[in-house]
């Protein structure tokens, strides 16, 4: 964890989430103007996006076999992936397949050494029968790249990049801290500890999840996703493997990026923003008191690096970010505020 930082495979127990349970290929043609929302359950539509009569959209999936909503791409919306009610149009050339759990072989690889095959570490989730809890970290990438200019994601960053105006994924870390490298071969854990991320196995992701992750986590250009999966994702209490782990945290990040918190940062690029303002923006978007569970972080130069949220709840079951924030532990800020850096 040396840096601060919807999709077509779903959680079968939460059909109304922003993740499609059933993948589909084809197109959706709108027969009426309808809202295109980020979240079915909450009706989130930060930019008031809608589908236009007679317009055709790329079809990604539906929320369940007996669907109420289709999952489509709306190019003019931000984020592009949106839900629309099935009564709003028709689909064509659609092939549907139910999402299947990803096997976890990438987290259980046995490594052959000159001393033989090393057995995986035993899994240690350690929740003690209580609701799982997490640290969820989002980054302000321009600040990170000020000190990491040689990284691929920083060399490729431009003022038009997603990360120039949105928070990016650092990680979703099951707590307590000992929940690391669950069922992971010690050899792989050692490679991770040595930052040899290129040598780690690639998490098994659907093509759609990988495309979205490459946007939401620019660090995939430096194989951050391999590190995050091996060290933290293998301890995630879901049943959908790496695809479910990254999909769930991208959905959480989408909620923050559709909130007053993101708007606060974008409106103040090049200016100072206080930790109190950031916490107030969380309160505005997610409910009074949620900001108290957010730890604001700065770099040594006084730039806002991002924040870490203390969450408690069963994420795969579909519990909302607001609920998890309110249930999480209180947090102490690491700084009183700082500069919202621009891409340079």
LINJOHU-V786074 format. One record per backbone hydrogen bond with DSSP energy under -0.5 kcal/mol. NH is the residue of the N-H (numbers start at 0). CO is the residue of the C=O. E is the energy in kcal/mol with one decimal. If there is no record, write none. Layout:
[[NH | CO | E] [NH | CO | E]]
This chain:
[[11 | 9 | -0.7] [13 | 10 | -2.2] [16 | 13 | -1.3] [19 | 6 | -1.9] [20 | 61 | -0.7] [21 | 61 | -2.2] [22 | 20 | -0.5] [22 | 96 | -2.0] [23 | 59 | -2.2] [24 | 94 | -1.1] [25 | 58 | -0.6] [26 | 91 | -1.7] [27 | 56 | -2.8] [28 | 89 | -3.1] [29 | 27 | -0.5] [29 | 54 | -2.6] [30 | 87 | -2.8] [31 | 87 | -1.4] [33 | 50 | -0.8] [35 | 48 | -2.4] [36 | 34 | -0.6] [36 | 82 | -2.2] [37 | 43 | -3.6] [38 | 43 | -0.7] [40 | 15 | -1.1] [42 | 38 | -1.7] [47 | 44 | -1.8] [50 | 33 | -2.4] [53 | 29 | -3.2] [54 | 51 | -2.4] [56 | 27 | -3.0] [57 | 72 | -0.5] [58 | 25 | -2.4] [59 | 70 | -3.3] [60 | 70 | -1.6] [61 | 21 | -2.2] [62 | 68 | -1.6] [66 | 64 | -1.6] [69 | 83 | -3.0] [70 | 60 | -3.4] [71 | 69 | -0.6] [71 | 81 | -2.8] [72 | 57 | -2.0] [73 | 71 | -0.6] [73 | 79 | -2.9] [74 | 72 | -0.6] [76 | 73 | -2.2] [81 | 71 | -2.8] [82 | 36 | -3.4] [83 | 69 | -2.1] [85 | 67 | -1.9] [87 | 84 | -1.9] [88 | 85 | -1.3] [89 | 28 | -2.2] [91 | 26 | -1.8] [94 | 24 | -1.1] [94 | 92 | -0.6] [95 | 93 | -0.5] [96 | 22 | -2.0] [98 | 20 | -1.9] [106 | 103 | -1.8] [107 | 104 | -1.0] [110 | 117 | -0.6] [111 | 109 | -0.5] [112 | 110 | -0.5] [112 | 115 | -2.1] [115 | 112 | -1.9] [117 | 110 | -1.8] [120 | 183 | -2.1] [129 | 126 | -2.0] [132 | 174 | -0.5] [133 | 310 | -2.7] [134 | 172 | -1.9] [135 | 133 | -0.5] [135 | 308 | -2.5] [136 | 134 | -0.6] [136 | 170 | -2.9] [137 | 306 | -2.4] [138 | 4 | -2.2] [138 | 167 | -2.9] [139 | 304 | -2.5] [140 | 138 | -0.8] [141 | 162 | -0.5] [142 | 139 | -1.2] [143 | 139 | -1.3] [144 | 140 | -2.6] [145 | 141 | -0.8] [145 | 142 | -0.7] [146 | 142 | -0.7] [146 | 143 | -1.0] [147 | 143 | -0.7] [150 | 147 | -1.7] [153 | 150 | -0.7] [154 | 150 | -2.2] [155 | 151 | -1.7] [156 | 153 | -0.6] [160 | 157 | -2.0] [163 | 160 | -1.5] [164 | 161 | -1.7] [165 | 161 | -0.6] [167 | 138 | -2.3] [168 | 215 | -2.7] [169 | 4 | -0.5] [169 | 136 | -2.1] [170 | 136 | -1.5] [172 | 134 | -3.1] [172 | 170 | -0.5] [173 | 171 | -0.6] [174 | 132 | -2.9] [178 | 175 | -2.5] [179 | 177 | -2.4] [180 | 230 | -1.8] [183 | 180 | -1.4] [185 | 118 | -0.7] [187 | 184 | -0.6] [188 | 184 | -2.2] [189 | 185 | -2.2] [190 | 186 | -2.1] [191 | 187 | -2.3] [192 | 188 | -2.5] [193 | 189 | -1.6] [194 | 191 | -2.1] [195 | 190 | -2.7] [196 | 194 | -1.3] [198 | 195 | -1.3] [199 | 196 | -1.3] [204 | 202 | -0.9] [209 | 205 | -2.5] [210 | 206 | -2.1] [211 | 207 | -2.3] [212 | 208 | -2.7] [213 | 209 | -2.3] [214 | 210 | -1.0] [215 | 211 | -2.8] [216 | 212 | -2.9] [219 | 216 | -2.4] [220 | 217 | -2.1] [221 | 218 | -2.1] [222 | 219 | -1.6] [223 | 218 | -2.3] [225 | 222 | -0.6] [226 | 222 | -1.4] [227 | 223 | -2.8] [228 | 224 | -2.1] [229 | 225 | -2.3] [230 | 226 | -2.5] [231 | 227 | -2.0] [232 | 227 | -2.5] [233 | 228 | -2.0] [234 | 231 | -1.8] [235 | 232 | -1.8] [237 | 235 | -0.8] [242 | 203 | -0.6] [242 | 239 | -0.5] [243 | 239 | -1.6] [244 | 240 | -2.2] [245 | 241 | -2.6] [246 | 242 | -2.0] [247 | 243 | -2.5] [248 | 244 | -1.8] [249 | 245 | -2.1] [250 | 246 | -1.9] [251 | 247 | -1.8] [252 | 248 | -2.2] [253 | 249 | -2.2] [254 | 250 | -1.6] [255 | 251 | -1.5] [256 | 252 | -2.6] [257 | 253 | -0.9] [258 | 255 | -1.6] [261 | 255 | -0.9] [262 | 258 | -1.5] [263 | 259 | -2.0] [264 | 260 | -1.9] [265 | 261 | -2.5] [266 | 262 | -2.3] [267 | 263 | -0.6] [267 | 264 | -1.1] [268 | 265 | -1.0] [269 | 339 | -3.6] [270 | 267 | -2.5] [272 | 337 | -2.7] [274 | 335 | -2.6] [277 | 273 | -1.8] [278 | 274 | -2.6] [279 | 275 | -2.1] [280 | 276 | -1.9] [281 | 277 | -1.8] [282 | 278 | -2.3] [283 | 279 | -2.2] [284 | 280 | -1.9] [285 | 281 | -3.3] [286 | 282 | -1.6] [289 | 286 | -2.1] [291 | 288 | -1.0] [292 | 289 | -1.9] [293 | 290 | -1.6] [294 | 307 | -3.1] [295 | 293 | -0.7] [296 | 305 | -2.4] [298 | 302 | -2.5] [301 | 298 | -1.8] [303 | 338 | -2.8] [304 | 296 | -2.1] [304 | 302 | -0.5] [305 | 296 | -1.3] [306 | 137 | -2.0] [307 | 294 | -2.2] [308 | 135 | -2.9] [309 | 292 | -2.6] [310 | 133 | -2.4] [310 | 308 | -0.7] [311 | 323 | -1.1] [312 | 131 | -2.9] [314 | 312 | -1.2] [316 | 313 | -1.2] [317 | 314 | -2.2] [318 | 313 | -1.0] [323 | 319 | -2.2] [324 | 320 | -2.7] [325 | 321 | -2.3] [326 | 322 | -1.6] [327 | 323 | -1.0] [327 | 324 | -0.6] [330 | 291 | -2.6] [332 | 330 | -0.5] [333 | 295 | -2.6] [334 | 295 | -0.7] [337 | 272 | -2.4] [338 | 301 | -2.3] [339 | 270 | -2.7] [340 | 338 | -1.0]]
